[in-house]
Amino acid sequence: MSDEHSHDHAHGEPEARWKHDGVRVIKGDRLDANTAQTPGMFRQAAINHARVGAQKIWAGTVSIQPNAKTGVHHHGALESVIYVVRGHARMRWGEKLEFVAEAEPGDFIFVPPYVPHQEINADPDQPLECVLVRSDNEAVVVNITDVEPVERPEEVYWIDPIHKHPRG
């Protein structure tokens, strides 16, 4: 076992180090809105390098008001995971936002690096609330302003040997 992962008290160091360098709980009312934003959505950071010393991930929340659409954006080389907590998410992506898929509470959404996308709250009555996790410790957001979305996006389903097309 390496020294950095062994218990401090076993090496004569004060146990107090673990008190401040161990597990962190970030209360939901203590999230940080001082993070990269995209028009139409409100992001708040919970876990990042500045707040907790995270080296490889960023995590936080996003809220989108009823019937609202975000600006088109991507997250550079980062992979993103979105977990829908409340509401009805509609995701559009592609160079002209020509593809669309929907997600409900309990669903996960994966956004690969450099994919232009737009989040839409498809519910007219309640906010869309999600948890975000990204594959680096800082929030990278590249807002794109010169996209002309296609009028009718093509609906895309997760299809593989286990998941069949819902209409066939």
Salt bridges, closest charged atoms under 4 A:
ASP3 OD1 - HIS11 NE2 3.66
GLU4 OE1 - HIS5 NE2 3.71
ASP8 OD1 - ARG17 NH1 3.00
GLU15 OE2 - HIS9 ND1 3.44
ASP21 OD2 - ARG17 NE 3.55
GLU102 OE1 - HIS88 NE2 2.51
GLU102 OE2 - ARG90 NE 2.58
GLU119 OE1 - HIS73 NE2 3.43
GLU119 OE2 - HIS117 NE2 3.68
GLU129 OE1 - ARG86 NH1 2.72
GLU155 OE1 - ARG167 NH2 3.74
ASP160 OD1 - HIS163 ND1 2.84
